[in-house]
Amino acid sequence: MQTIQQIQNEIIDEFDFFEDWSEKYQYLIDLGKNLPNFDNKSRIDSNLIKGCQSKVWLNSSFKDNTVIFEADSDAIISKGIISLLIRVFSGHRPEDILEAKIDFIEKIGLNTHLSQTRANGLLAMIKQIKIYALAYQSKG
């Protein structure tokens, strides 16, 4: 199993392949389109991430001391962003999620290519992932 840092490095390599930001945005959109289907029963207000301009649902479960995330969004760029975050964090132990240094966002340049509202939404997504990890850590 890959570590959180190895997955981030993989994403950095994938984005380095593209020449310009129009190609990177298209890749982000494609990633969002490939998110696994999200159960309609999980499209509830308690799964909505507060602080996102678009609707982003994040659901989690805890099995064998690992946190599993599922998500969806009604906005295609947000869907791509949450798909990256799920890829990085899902399937890891709560303590690994909480201790992770999240550097791929800056290294792929995403932080400088998002509007202020999307950047705030991205921070809200990460915060919610860490809140879930913290809750499962205290359970475990």
N, CA, C and O atoms as CSV, one atom per row, in Angstrom:
chain,resi,resn,atom,element,x,y,z
A,1,MET,N,N,0.833,-1.192,0.000
A,1,MET,CA,C,0.000,0.000,0.000
A,1,MET,C,C,0.883,1.263,0.000
A,1,MET,O,O,1.869,1.350,0.731
A,2,GLN,N,N,0.509,2.208,-0.818
A,2,GLN,CA,C,1.269,3.453,-0.918
A,2,GLN,C,C,1.005,4.361,0.285
A,2,GLN,O,O,-0.080,4.353,0.867
A,3,THR,N,N,2.020,5.139,0.637
A,3,THR,CA,C,1.832,6.129,1.694
A,3,THR,C,C,1.134,7.356,1.098
A,3,THR,O,O,1.042,7.505,-0.121
A,4,ILE,N,N,0.651,8.220,1.975
A,4,ILE,CA,C,0.023,9.466,1.526
A,4,ILE,C,C,1.014,10.285,0.704
A,4,ILE,O,O,0.642,10.867,-0.315
A,5,GLN,N,N,2.271,10.335,1.138
A,5,GLN,CA,C,3.276,11.110,0.409
A,5,GLN,C,C,3.552,10.515,-0.974
A,5,GLN,O,O,3.723,11.257,-1.941
A,6,GLN,N,N,3.597,9.184,-1.075
A,6,GLN,CA,C,3.825,8.544,-2.380
A,6,GLN,C,C,2.693,8.878,-3.357
A,6,GLN,O,O,2.936,9.128,-4.537
A,7,ILE,N,N,1.469,8.881,-2.860
A,7,ILE,CA,C,0.316,9.210,-3.719
A,7,ILE,C,C,0.413,10.670,-4.168
A,7,ILE,O,O,0.162,10.981,-5.333
A,8,GLN,N,N,0.778,11.564,-3.244
A,8,GLN,CA,C,0.944,12.975,-3.615
A,8,GLN,C,C,2.026,13.126,-4.691
A,8,GLN,O,O,1.851,13.887,-5.643
A,9,ASN,N,N,3.132,12.408,-4.544
A,9,ASN,CA,C,4.217,12.479,-5.529
A,9,ASN,C,C,3.754,11.990,-6.898
A,9,ASN,O,O,4.150,12.534,-7.929
A,10,GLU,N,N,2.914,10.957,-6.897
A,10,GLU,CA,C,2.350,10.419,-8.139
A,10,GLU,C,C,1.495,11.489,-8.837
A,10,GLU,O,O,1.590,11.675,-10.051
A,11,ILE,N,N,0.668,12.179,-8.063
A,11,ILE,CA,C,-0.200,13.238,-8.610
A,11,ILE,C,C,0.659,14.378,-9.176
A,11,ILE,O,O,0.361,14.909,-10.246
A,12,ILE,N,N,1.716,14.748,-8.459
A,12,ILE,CA,C,2.626,15.810,-8.922
A,12,ILE,C,C,3.223,15.412,-10.273
A,12,ILE,O,O,3.280,16.228,-11.193
A,13,ASP,N,N,3.669,14.156,-10.392
A,13,ASP,CA,C,4.232,13.665,-11.654
A,13,ASP,C,C,3.199,13.712,-12.780
A,13,ASP,O,O,3.520,14.103,-13.903
A,14,GLU,N,N,1.964,13.314,-12.483
A,14,GLU,CA,C,0.905,13.325,-13.493
A,14,GLU,C,C,0.648,14.748,-13.994
A,14,GLU,O,O,0.517,14.961,-15.200
A,15,PHE,N,N,0.576,15.713,-13.095
A,15,PHE,CA,C,0.310,17.096,-13.500
A,15,PHE,C,C,1.505,17.726,-14.210
A,15,PHE,O,O,1.329,18.606,-15.053
A,16,ASP,N,N,2.727,17.281,-13.877
A,16,ASP,CA,C,3.926,17.786,-14.551
A,16,ASP,C,C,3.942,17.402,-16.032
A,16,ASP,O,O,4.600,18.054,-16.842
A,17,PHE,N,N,3.227,16.359,-16.370
A,17,PHE,CA,C,3.164,15.869,-17.747
A,17,PHE,C,C,2.516,16.904,-18.679
A,17,PHE,O,O,2.836,16.971,-19.866
A,18,PHE,N,N,1.594,17.712,-18.116
A,18,PHE,CA,C,0.850,18.666,-18.945
A,18,PHE,C,C,1.594,19.985,-19.081
A,18,PHE,O,O,2.232,20.463,-18.143
A,19,GLU,N,N,1.492,20.562,-20.285
A,19,GLU,CA,C,2.217,21.787,-20.620
A,19,GLU,C,C,1.586,23.020,-19.962
A,19,GLU,O,O,2.288,23.821,-19.346
A,20,ASP,N,N,0.271,23.172,-20.091
A,20,ASP,CA,C,-0.354,24.406,-19.614
A,20,ASP,C,C,-1.589,24.111,-18.761
A,20,ASP,O,O,-2.021,22.968,-18.612
A,21,TRP,N,N,-2.130,25.193,-18.212
A,21,TRP,CA,C,-3.229,25.017,-17.272
A,21,TRP,C,C,-4.538,24.597,-17.917
A,21,TRP,O,O,-5.387,24.018,-17.240
A,22,SER,N,N,-4.729,24.867,-19.195
A,22,SER,CA,C,-5.962,24.386,-19.826
A,22,SER,C,C,-5.959,22.861,-19.860
A,22,SER,O,O,-7.000,22.233,-19.665
A,23,GLU,N,N,-4.789,22.261,-20.107
A,23,GLU,CA,C,-4.669,20.797,-20.095
A,23,GLU,C,C,-4.830,20.243,-18.676
A,23,GLU,O,O,-5.447,19.197,-18.477
A,24,LYS,N,N,-4.268,20.955,-17.695
A,24,LYS,CA,C,-4.377,20.503,-16.310
A,24,LYS,C,C,-5.825,20.564,-15.826
A,24,LYS,O,O,-6.289,19.667,-15.122
A,25,TYR,N,N,-6.537,21.633,-16.210
A,25,TYR,CA,C,-7.958,21.728,-15.854
A,25,TYR,C,C,-8.752,20.584,-16.481
A,25,TYR,O,O,-9.623,19.994,-15.842
A,26,GLN,N,N,-8.437,20.283,-17.735
A,26,GLN,CA,C,-9.139,19.187,-18.415
A,26,GLN,C,C,-8.878,17.861,-17.702
A,26,GLN,O,O,-9.784,17.038,-17.567
A,27,TYR,N,N,-7.652,17.655,-17.249
A,27,TYR,CA,C,-7.310,16.437,-16.505
A,27,TYR,C,C,-8.085,16.392,-15.189
A,27,TYR,O,O,-8.584,15.339,-14.791
A,28,LEU,N,N,-8.182,17.537,-14.522
A,28,LEU,CA,C,-8.934,17.634,-13.275
A,28,LEU,C,C,-10.408,17.285,-13.505
A,28,LEU,O,O,-11.021,16.576,-12.707
A,29,ILE,N,N,-10.960,17.793,-14.598
A,29,ILE,CA,C,-12.353,17.491,-14.957
A,29,ILE,C,C,-12.521,15.992,-15.215
A,29,ILE,O,O,-13.492,15.382,-14.766
A,30,ASP,N,N,-11.569,15.409,-15.940
A,30,ASP,CA,C,-11.625,13.967,-16.226
A,30,ASP,C,C,-11.567,13.141,-14.942
A,30,ASP,O,O,-12.268,12.138,-14.810
A,31,LEU,N,N,-10.726,13.568,-13.996
A,31,LEU,CA,C,-10.642,12.866,-12.712
A,31,LEU,C,C,-11.995,12.903,-11.994
A,31,LEU,O,O,-12.438,11.905,-11.424
A,32,GLY,N,N,-12.631,14.053,-12.034
A,32,GLY,CA,C,-13.945,14.198,-11.412
A,32,GLY,C,C,-14.984,13.290,-12.051
A,32,GLY,O,O,-15.822,12.708,-11.363
A,33,LYS,N,N,-14.923,13.173,-13.368
A,33,LYS,CA,C,-15.871,12.313,-14.091
A,33,LYS,C,C,-15.685,10.846,-13.731
A,33,LYS,O,O,-16.615,10.050,-13.853
A,34,ASN,N,N,-14.476,10.486,-13.285
A,34,ASN,CA,C,-14.178,9.094,-12.952
A,34,ASN,C,C,-14.387,8.758,-11.478
A,34,ASN,O,O,-14.062,7.655,-11.038
A,35,LEU,N,N,-14.928,9.708,-10.717
A,35,LEU,CA,C,-15.248,9.406,-9.320
A,35,LEU,C,C,-16.283,8.288,-9.286
A,35,LEU,O,O,-17.216,8.295,-10.090
A,36,PRO,N,N,-16.142,7.331,-8.378
A,36,PRO,CA,C,-17.162,6.285,-8.271
A,36,PRO,C,C,-18.538,6.892,-7.976
A,36,PRO,O,O,-18.643,7.954,-7.362
A,37,ASN,N,N,-19.574,6.208,-8.418
A,37,ASN,CA,C,-20.929,6.698,-8.174
A,37,ASN,C,C,-21.165,6.927,-6.695
A,37,ASN,O,O,-20.753,6.127,-5.854
A,38,PHE,N,N,-21.824,8.016,-6.390
A,38,PHE,CA,C,-22.102,8.411,-5.017
A,38,PHE,C,C,-23.552,8.061,-4.723
A,38,PHE,O,O,-24.453,8.437,-5.473
A,39,ASP,N,N,-23.772,7.342,-3.633
A,39,ASP,CA,C,-25.107,6.900,-3.266
A,39,ASP,C,C,-26.005,8.101,-2.968
A,39,ASP,O,O,-25.651,8.968,-2.170
A,40,ASN,N,N,-27.165,8.139,-3.614
A,40,ASN,CA,C,-28.096,9.246,-3.390
A,40,ASN,C,C,-28.503,9.378,-1.930
A,40,ASN,O,O,-28.833,10.473,-1.476
A,41,LYS,N,N,-28.484,8.271,-1.189
A,41,LYS,CA,C,-28.836,8.313,0.238
A,41,LYS,C,C,-27.818,9.130,1.030
A,41,LYS,O,O,-28.108,9.597,2.131
A,42,SER,N,N,-26.624,9.298,0.460
A,42,SER,CA,C,-25.573,10.063,1.131
A,42,SER,C,C,-25.606,11.556,0.785
A,42,SER,O,O,-24.846,12.347,1.345
A,43,ARG,N,N,-26.486,11.929,-0.138
A,43,ARG,CA,C,-26.636,13.351,-0.503
A,43,ARG,C,C,-27.529,14.050,0.518
A,43,ARG,O,O,-28.639,14.486,0.211
A,44,ILE,N,N,-27.013,14.139,1.730
A,44,ILE,CA,C,-27.781,14.752,2.811
A,44,ILE,C,C,-27.022,15.969,3.340
A,44,ILE,O,O,-25.807,16.077,3.171
A,45,ASP,N,N,-27.742,16.870,3.971
A,45,ASP,CA,C,-27.135,18.112,4.445
A,45,ASP,C,C,-25.949,17.879,5.370
A,45,ASP,O,O,-24.982,18.640,5.344
A,46,SER,N,N,-26.017,16.836,6.183
A,46,SER,CA,C,-24.915,16.600,7.128
A,46,SER,C,C,-23.626,16.185,6.414
A,46,SER,O,O,-22.548,16.265,7.003
A,47,ASN,N,N,-23.719,15.745,5.162
A,47,ASN,CA,C,-22.525,15.391,4.388
A,47,ASN,C,C,-22.026,16.541,3.509
A,47,ASN,O,O,-20.981,16.419,2.871
A,48,LEU,N,N,-22.758,17.647,3.471
A,48,LEU,CA,C,-22.322,18.811,2.691
A,48,LEU,C,C,-21.152,19.494,3.400
A,48,LEU,O,O,-21.168,19.673,4.618
A,49,ILE,N,N,-20.152,19.867,2.631
A,49,ILE,CA,C,-19.005,20.567,3.216
A,49,ILE,C,C,-19.343,22.044,3.313
A,49,ILE,O,O,-19.649,22.692,2.312
A,50,LYS,N,N,-19.284,22.561,4.515
A,50,LYS,CA,C,-19.556,23.984,4.740
A,50,LYS,C,C,-18.362,24.784,4.246
A,50,LYS,O,O,-17.213,24.413,4.486
A,51,GLY,N,N,-18.637,25.876,3.560
A,51,GLY,CA,C,-17.556,26.736,3.073
A,51,GLY,C,C,-17.253,26.534,1.598
A,51,GLY,O,O,-16.384,27.208,1.045
A,52,CYS,N,N,-17.958,25.616,0.959
A,52,CYS,CA,C,-17.805,25.436,-0.488
A,52,CYS,C,C,-18.929,26.197,-1.185
A,52,CYS,O,O,-20.087,26.130,-0.773
A,53,GLN,N,N,-18.576,26.914,-2.234
A,53,GLN,CA,C,-19.573,27.649,-2.997
A,53,GLN,C,C,-20.515,26.678,-3.719
A,53,GLN,O,O,-21.729,26.877,-3.745
A,54,SER,N,N,-19.935,25.632,-4.301
A,54,SER,CA,C,-20.753,24.602,-4.939
A,54,SER,C,C,-21.100,23.551,-3.886
A,54,SER,O,O,-20.573,23.576,-2.774
A,55,LYS,N,N,-21.976,22.646,-4.241
A,55,LYS,CA,C,-22.326,21.576,-3.305
A,55,LYS,C,C,-21.300,20.451,-3.425
A,55,LYS,O,O,-21.089,19.890,-4.500
A,56,VAL,N,N,-20.675,20.138,-2.300
A,56,VAL,CA,C,-19.725,19.023,-2.244
A,56,VAL,C,C,-20.144,18.147,-1.068
A,56,VAL,O,O,-20.176,18.590,0.080
A,57,TRP,N,N,-20.460,16.900,-1.380
A,57,TRP,CA,C,-20.836,15.938,-0.344
A,57,TRP,C,C,-19.630,15.060,-0.053
A,57,TRP,O,O,-18.949,14.602,-0.970
A,58,LEU,N,N,-19.370,14.830,1.230
A,58,LEU,CA,C,-18.281,13.950,1.635
A,58,LEU,C,C,-18.822,12.993,2.674
A,58,LEU,O,O,-19.348,13.405,3.707
A,59,ASN,N,N,-18.687,11.712,2.388
A,59,ASN,CA,C,-19.144,10.674,3.289
A,59,ASN,C,C,-17.919,9.855,3.700
A,59,ASN,O,O,-16.980,9.696,2.921
A,60,SER,N,N,-17.936,9.343,4.922
A,60,SER,CA,C,-16.798,8.535,5.359
A,60,SER,C,C,-17.276,7.306,6.107
A,60,SER,O,O,-18.379,7.268,6.652
A,61,SER,N,N,-16.415,6.304,6.115
A,61,SER,CA,C,-16.662,5.114,6.919
A,61,SER,C,C,-15.315,4.671,7.482
A,61,SER,O,O,-14.261,5.103,7.015
A,62,PHE,N,N,-15.365,3.811,8.480
A,62,PHE,CA,C,-14.147,3.398,9.185
A,62,PHE,C,C,-14.142,1.883,9.258
A,62,PHE,O,O,-15.039,1.270,9.836
A,63,LYS,N,N,-13.110,1.284,8.658
A,63,LYS,CA,C,-13.031,-0.176,8.632
A,63,LYS,C,C,-11.575,-0.598,8.732
A,63,LYS,O,O,-10.717,-0.050,8.039
A,64,ASP,N,N,-11.294,-1.564,9.585
A,64,ASP,CA,C,-9.928,-2.077,9.773
A,64,ASP,C,C,-8.927,-0.951,10.051
A,64,ASP,O,O,-7.828,-0.936,9.498
A,65,ASN,N,N,-9.314,-0.027,10.899
A,65,ASN,CA,C,-8.501,1.127,11.294
A,65,ASN,C,C,-8.108,2.026,10.121
A,65,ASN,O,O,-7.093,2.719,10.182
A,66,THR,N,N,-8.913,2.015,9.051
A,66,THR,CA,C,-8.672,2.950,7.952
A,66,THR,C,C,-9.953,3.725,7.650
A,66,THR,O,O,-11.064,3.225,7.827
A,67,VAL,N,N,-9.764,4.945,7.194
A,67,VAL,CA,C,-10.889,5.806,6.838
A,67,VAL,C,C,-11.115,5.701,5.334
A,67,VAL,O,O,-10.186,5.840,4.538
A,68,ILE,N,N,-12.364,5.455,4.965
A,68,ILE,CA,C,-12.738,5.381,3.549
A,68,ILE,C,C,-13.627,6.587,3.245
A,68,ILE,O,O,-14.622,6.829,3.928
A,69,PHE,N,N,-13.251,7.333,2.213
A,69,PHE,CA,C,-14.026,8.516,1.822
A,69,PHE,C,C,-14.720,8.280,0.489
A,69,PHE,O,O,-14.186,7.624,-0.405
A,70,GLU,N,N,-15.929,8.834,0.379
A,70,GLU,CA,C,-16.654,8.893,-0.890
A,70,GLU,C,C,-17.145,10.320,-1.015
A,70,GLU,O,O,-17.450,10.967,-0.013
A,71,ALA,N,N,-17.224,10.816,-2.247
A,71,ALA,CA,C,-17.651,12.199,-2.410
A,71,ALA,C,C,-18.277,12.428,-3.770
A,71,ALA,O,O,-18.170,11.614,-4.687
A,72,ASP,N,N,-18.936,13.574,-3.859
A,72,ASP,CA,C,-19.509,14.022,-5.123
A,72,ASP,C,C,-19.679,15.529,-5.053
A,72,ASP,O,O,-19.659,16.118,-3.972
A,73,SER,N,N,-19.846,16.147,-6.211
A,73,SER,CA,C,-20.091,17.581,-6.262
A,73,SER,C,C,-20.966,17.882,-7.462
A,73,SER,O,O,-20.988,17.135,-8.440
A,74,ASP,N,N,-21.691,18.997,-7.369
A,74,ASP,CA,C,-22.508,19.428,-8.506
A,74,ASP,C,C,-21.701,20.329,-9.452
A,74,ASP,O,O,-22.213,20.761,-10.484
A,75,ALA,N,N,-20.443,20.610,-9.099
A,75,ALA,CA,C,-19.581,21.438,-9.949
A,75,ALA,C,C,-18.387,20.597,-10.398
A,75,ALA,O,O,-17.745,19.937,-9.581
A,76,ILE,N,N,-18.097,20.621,-11.674
A,76,ILE,CA,C,-17.128,19.705,-12.253
A,76,ILE,C,C,-15.693,19.935,-11.752
A,76,ILE,O,O,-14.962,18.964,-11.558
A,77,ILE,N,N,-15.272,21.181,-11.539
A,77,ILE,CA,C,-13.910,21.424,-11.022
A,77,ILE,C,C,-13.819,20.956,-9.567
A,77,ILE,O,O,-12.839,20.325,-9.171
A,78,SER,N,N,-14.846,21.268,-8.782
A,78,SER,CA,C,-14.872,20.824,-7.378
A,78,SER,C,C,-14.847,19.308,-7.295
A,78,SER,O,O,-14.220,18.732,-6.406
A,79,LYS,N,N,-15.536,18.672,-8.230
A,79,LYS,CA,C,-15.560,17.212,-8.265
A,79,LYS,C,C,-14.155,16.660,-8.536
A,79,LYS,O,O,-13.756,15.651,-7.956
A,80,GLY,N,N,-13.415,17.329,-9.417
A,80,GLY,CA,C,-12.037,16.932,-9.692
A,80,GLY,C,C,-11.138,17.125,-8.484
A,80,GLY,O,O,-10.294,16.279,-8.187
A,81,ILE,N,N,-11.321,18.244,-7.785
A,81,ILE,CA,C,-10.507,18.526,-6.598
A,81,ILE,C,C,-10.775,17.492,-5.512
A,81,ILE,O,O,-9.835,16.953,-4.927
A,82,ILE,N,N,-12.053,17.209,-5.234
A,82,ILE,CA,C,-12.370,16.241,-4.167
A,82,ILE,C,C,-11.901,14.842,-4.570
A,82,ILE,O,O,-11.548,14.037,-3.709
A,83,SER,N,N,-11.895,14.549,-5.873
A,83,SER,CA,C,-11.407,13.230,-6.299
A,83,SER,C,C,-9.918,13.080,-5.989
A,83,SER,O,O,-9.471,11.999,-5.606
A,84,LEU,N,N,-9.146,14.162,-6.153
A,84,LEU,CA,C,-7.721,14.131,-5.799
A,84,LEU,C,C,-7.550,13.907,-4.303
A,84,LEU,O,O,-6.721,13.100,-3.884
A,85,LEU,N,N,-8.336,14.623,-3.494
A,85,LEU,CA,C,-8.223,14.508,-2.039
A,85,LEU,C,C,-8.591,13.102,-1.569
A,85,LEU,O,O,-7.948,12.555,-0.673
A,86,ILE,N,N,-9.622,12.523,-2.173
A,86,ILE,CA,C,-10.014,11.150,-1.815
A,86,ILE,C,C,-8.897,10.176,-2.170
A,86,ILE,O,O,-8.576,9.270,-1.400
A,87,ARG,N,N,-8.314,10.375,-3.342
A,87,ARG,CA,C,-7.217,9.502,-3.770
A,87,ARG,C,C,-6.056,9.563,-2.774
A,87,ARG,O,O,-5.439,8.541,-2.473
A,88,VAL,N,N,-5.763,10.750,-2.268
A,88,VAL,CA,C,-4.658,10.927,-1.332
A,88,VAL,C,C,-4.976,10.320,0.039
A,88,VAL,O,O,-4.130,9.643,0.623
A,89,PHE,N,N,-6.183,10.555,0.555
A,89,PHE,CA,C,-6.466,10.238,1.954
A,89,PHE,C,C,-7.266,8.961,2.212
A,89,PHE,O,O,-7.129,8.362,3.279
A,90,SER,N,N,-8.083,8.537,1.276
A,90,SER,CA,C,-8.933,7.371,1.533
A,90,SER,C,C,-8.098,6.098,1.667
A,90,SER,O,O,-7.147,5.881,0.916
A,91,GLY,N,N,-8.467,5.267,2.633
A,91,GLY,CA,C,-7.764,4.007,2.828
A,91,GLY,C,C,-6.574,4.101,3.766
A,91,GLY,O,O,-5.781,3.165,3.868
A,92,HIS,N,N,-6.450,5.235,4.454
A,92,HIS,CA,C,-5.337,5.426,5.384
A,92,HIS,C,C,-5.825,5.514,6.825
A,92,HIS,O,O,-7.000,5.773,7.087
A,93,ARG,N,N,-4.901,5.295,7.746
A,93,ARG,CA,C,-5.232,5.368,9.172
A,93,ARG,C,C,-5.458,6.828,9.563
A,93,ARG,O,O,-4.849,7.732,8.991
A,94,PRO,N,N,-6.343,7.055,10.548
A,94,PRO,CA,C,-6.621,8.432,10.962
A,94,PRO,C,C,-5.354,9.217,11.321
A,94,PRO,O,O,-5.213,10.380,10.943
A,95,GLU,N,N,-4.431,8.575,12.055
A,95,GLU,CA,C,-3.224,9.305,12.457
A,95,GLU,C,C,-2.362,9.691,11.256
A,95,GLU,O,O,-1.720,10.741,11.266
A,96,ASP,N,N,-2.343,8.843,10.216
A,96,ASP,CA,C,-1.576,9.176,9.013
A,96,ASP,C,C,-2.195,10.376,8.287
A,96,ASP,O,O,-1.481,11.231,7.763
A,97,ILE,N,N,-3.511,10.425,8.265
A,97,ILE,CA,C,-4.215,11.548,7.636
A,97,ILE,C,C,-3.921,12.839,8.400
A,97,ILE,O,O,-3.646,13.879,7.802
A,98,LEU,N,N,-3.983,12.755,9.726
A,98,LEU,CA,C,-3.778,13.946,10.553
A,98,LEU,C,C,-2.336,14.454,10.507
A,98,LEU,O,O,-2.097,15.658,10.596
A,99,GLU,N,N,-1.379,13.537,10.368
A,99,GLU,CA,C,0.043,13.924,10.365
A,99,GLU,C,C,0.565,14.285,8.976
A,99,GLU,O,O,1.671,14.812,8.850
A,100,ALA,N,N,-0.212,14.008,7.944
A,100,ALA,CA,C,0.259,14.203,6.570
A,100,ALA,C,C,0.574,15.667,6.282
A,100,ALA,O,O,-0.158,16.577,6.673
A,101,LYS,N,N,1.683,15.857,5.588
A,101,LYS,CA,C,2.039,17.181,5.089
A,101,LYS,C,C,1.449,17.241,3.677
A,101,LYS,O,O,1.850,16.488,2.790
A,102,ILE,N,N,0.516,18.126,3.493
A,102,ILE,CA,C,-0.171,18.207,2.196
A,102,ILE,C,C,0.583,19.205,1.322
A,102,ILE,O,O,0.432,20.417,1.476
A,103,ASP,N,N,1.391,18.685,0.407
A,103,ASP,CA,C,2.200,19.581,-0.422
A,103,ASP,C,C,1.872,19.504,-1.912
A,103,ASP,O,O,2.356,20.328,-2.688
A,104,PHE,N,N,1.068,18.541,-2.320
A,104,PHE,CA,C,0.829,18.374,-3.754
A,104,PHE,C,C,0.042,19.533,-4.357
A,104,PHE,O,O,0.231,19.855,-5.530
A,105,ILE,N,N,-0.831,20.160,-3.585
A,105,ILE,CA,C,-1.672,21.252,-4.099
A,105,ILE,C,C,-0.790,22.415,-4.572
A,105,ILE,O,O,-1.001,22.982,-5.644
A,106,GLU,N,N,0.199,22.750,-3.742
A,106,GLU,CA,C,1.125,23.821,-4.091
A,106,GLU,C,C,2.049,23.380,-5.228
A,106,GLU,O,O,2.319,24.155,-6.145
A,107,LYS,N,N,2.533,22.136,-5.170
A,107,LYS,CA,C,3.511,21.667,-6.165
A,107,LYS,C,C,2.915,21.518,-7.563
A,107,LYS,O,O,3.635,21.646,-8.553
A,108,ILE,N,N,1.608,21.248,-7.661
A,108,ILE,CA,C,1.004,21.188,-9.001
A,108,ILE,C,C,0.506,22.571,-9.431
A,108,ILE,O,O,0.079,22.756,-10.570
A,109,GLY,N,N,0.564,23.545,-8.503
A,109,GLY,CA,C,0.178,24.918,-8.836
A,109,GLY,C,C,-1.304,25.188,-8.704
A,109,GLY,O,O,-1.787,26.247,-9.107
A,110,LEU,N,N,-2.032,24.231,-8.139
A,110,LEU,CA,C,-3.480,24.387,-8.038
A,110,LEU,C,C,-3.863,25.592,-7.178
A,110,LEU,O,O,-4.819,26.304,-7.483
A,111,ASN,N,N,-3.115,25.809,-6.112
A,111,ASN,CA,C,-3.422,26.908,-5.195
A,111,ASN,C,C,-3.400,28.270,-5.894
A,111,ASN,O,O,-4.134,29.173,-5.493
A,112,THR,N,N,-2.571,28.435,-6.932
A,112,THR,CA,C,-2.494,29.726,-7.623
A,112,THR,C,C,-3.431,29.807,-8.826
A,112,THR,O,O,-3.545,30.864,-9.447
A,113,HIS,N,N,-4.096,28.713,-9.161
A,113,HIS,CA,C,-4.987,28.703,-10.319
A,113,HIS,C,C,-6.457,28.525,-9.943
A,113,HIS,O,O,-7.282,28.186,-10.791
A,114,LEU,N,N,-6.778,28.753,-8.682
A,114,LEU,CA,C,-8.166,28.664,-8.242
A,114,LEU,C,C,-8.656,30.056,-7.860
A,114,LEU,O,O,-7.891,30.883,-7.365
A,115,SER,N,N,-9.939,30.300,-8.097
A,115,SER,CA,C,-10.531,31.542,-7.615
A,115,SER,C,C,-10.516,31.512,-6.086
A,115,SER,O,O,-10.334,30.452,-5.488
A,116,GLN,N,N,-10.704,32.653,-5.464
A,116,GLN,CA,C,-10.684,32.735,-4.003
A,116,GLN,C,C,-11.758,31.827,-3.390
A,116,GLN,O,O,-11.512,31.169,-2.379
A,117,THR,N,N,-12.942,31.793,-4.001
A,117,THR,CA,C,-14.012,30.955,-3.440
A,117,THR,C,C,-13.680,29.472,-3.569
A,117,THR,O,O,-13.966,28.696,-2.658
A,118,ARG,N,N,-13.076,29.066,-4.698
A,118,ARG,CA,C,-12.670,27.654,-4.860
A,118,ARG,C,C,-11.540,27.303,-3.905
A,118,ARG,O,O,-11.517,26.206,-3.347
A,119,ALA,N,N,-10.600,28.227,-3.712
A,119,ALA,CA,C,-9.490,27.988,-2.779
A,119,ALA,C,C,-10.030,27.798,-1.361
A,119,ALA,O,O,-9.567,26.926,-0.625
A,120,ASN,N,N,-11.011,28.616,-0.985
A,120,ASN,CA,C,-11.656,28.461,0.325
A,120,ASN,C,C,-12.361,27.115,0.420
A,120,ASN,O,O,-12.326,26.458,1.460
A,121,GLY,N,N,-13.000,26.712,-0.669
A,121,GLY,CA,C,-13.675,25.419,-0.714
A,121,GLY,C,C,-12.701,24.271,-0.551
A,121,GLY,O,O,-12.986,23.297,0.146
A,122,LEU,N,N,-11.537,24.387,-1.202
A,122,LEU,CA,C,-10.490,23.370,-1.085
A,122,LEU,C,C,-10.039,23.231,0.366
A,122,LEU,O,O,-9.896,22.117,0.871
A,123,LEU,N,N,-9.816,24.362,1.036
A,123,LEU,CA,C,-9.428,24.327,2.448
A,123,LEU,C,C,-10.529,23.702,3.298
A,123,LEU,O,O,-10.243,22.959,4.237
A,124,ALA,N,N,-11.782,23.999,2.975
A,124,ALA,CA,C,-12.911,23.415,3.709
A,124,ALA,C,C,-12.965,21.896,3.520
A,124,ALA,O,O,-13.290,21.164,4.455
A,125,MET,N,N,-12.648,21.426,2.313
A,125,MET,CA,C,-12.636,19.983,2.039
A,125,MET,C,C,-11.565,19.291,2.892
A,125,MET,O,O,-11.826,18.265,3.521
A,126,ILE,N,N,-10.360,19.867,2.904
A,126,ILE,CA,C,-9.259,19.286,3.686
A,126,ILE,C,C,-9.608,19.289,5.174
A,126,ILE,O,O,-9.366,18.311,5.881
A,127,LYS,N,N,-10.178,20.395,5.633
A,127,LYS,CA,C,-10.563,20.511,7.039
A,127,LYS,C,C,-11.566,19.413,7.403
A,127,LYS,O,O,-11.440,18.787,8.455
A,128,GLN,N,N,-12.561,19.176,6.539
A,128,GLN,CA,C,-13.581,18.162,6.815
A,128,GLN,C,C,-12.970,16.763,6.834
A,128,GLN,O,O,-13.347,15.942,7.670
A,129,ILE,N,N,-12.042,16.480,5.938
A,129,ILE,CA,C,-11.353,15.185,5.913
A,129,ILE,C,C,-10.619,14.974,7.237
A,129,ILE,O,O,-10.659,13.886,7.812
A,130,LYS,N,N,-9.943,16.033,7.716
A,130,LYS,CA,C,-9.203,15.930,8.974
A,130,LYS,C,C,-10.145,15.807,10.177
A,130,LYS,O,O,-9.815,15.132,11.152
A,131,ILE,N,N,-11.299,16.445,10.117
A,131,ILE,CA,C,-12.292,16.311,11.197
A,131,ILE,C,C,-12.762,14.860,11.296
A,131,ILE,O,O,-12.849,14.305,12.391
A,132,TYR,N,N,-13.064,14.251,10.153
A,132,TYR,CA,C,-13.459,12.835,10.150
A,132,TYR,C,C,-12.335,11.968,10.727
A,132,TYR,O,O,-12.587,11.083,11.544
A,133,ALA,N,N,-11.095,12.226,10.300
A,133,ALA,CA,C,-9.952,11.434,10.778
A,133,ALA,C,C,-9.806,11.569,12.299
A,133,ALA,O,O,-9.551,10.587,12.997
A,134,LEU,N,N,-9.969,12.783,12.793
A,134,LEU,CA,C,-9.878,13.041,14.233
A,134,LEU,C,C,-10.961,12.280,14.997
A,134,LEU,O,O,-10.705,11.700,16.052
A,135,ALA,N,N,-12.169,12.295,14.448
A,135,ALA,CA,C,-13.288,11.578,15.093
A,135,ALA,C,C,-13.020,10.082,15.128
A,135,ALA,O,O,-13.273,9.438,16.146
A,136,TYR,N,N,-12.512,9.515,14.036
A,136,TYR,CA,C,-12.224,8.076,14.005
A,136,TYR,C,C,-11.036,7.726,14.882
A,136,TYR,O,O,-10.992,6.646,15.472
A,137,GLN,N,N,-10.064,8.642,14.971
A,137,GLN,CA,C,-8.898,8.397,15.817
A,137,GLN,C,C,-9.319,8.278,17.286
A,137,GLN,O,O,-8.821,7.423,18.019
A,138,SER,N,N,-10.231,9.140,17.697
A,138,SER,CA,C,-10.683,9.085,19.089
A,138,SER,C,C,-11.540,7.843,19.365
A,138,SER,O,O,-11.608,7.376,20.502
A,139,LYS,N,N,-12.189,7.314,18.329
A,139,LYS,CA,C,-12.949,6.064,18.451
A,139,LYS,C,C,-12.014,4.867,18.586
A,139,LYS,O,O,-12.213,3.973,19.408
A,140,GLY,N,N,-10.971,4.892,17.728
A,140,GLY,CA,C,-10.060,3.765,17.608
A,140,GLY,C,C,-9.230,3.542,18.843
A,140,GLY,O,O,-8.415,2.620,18.881
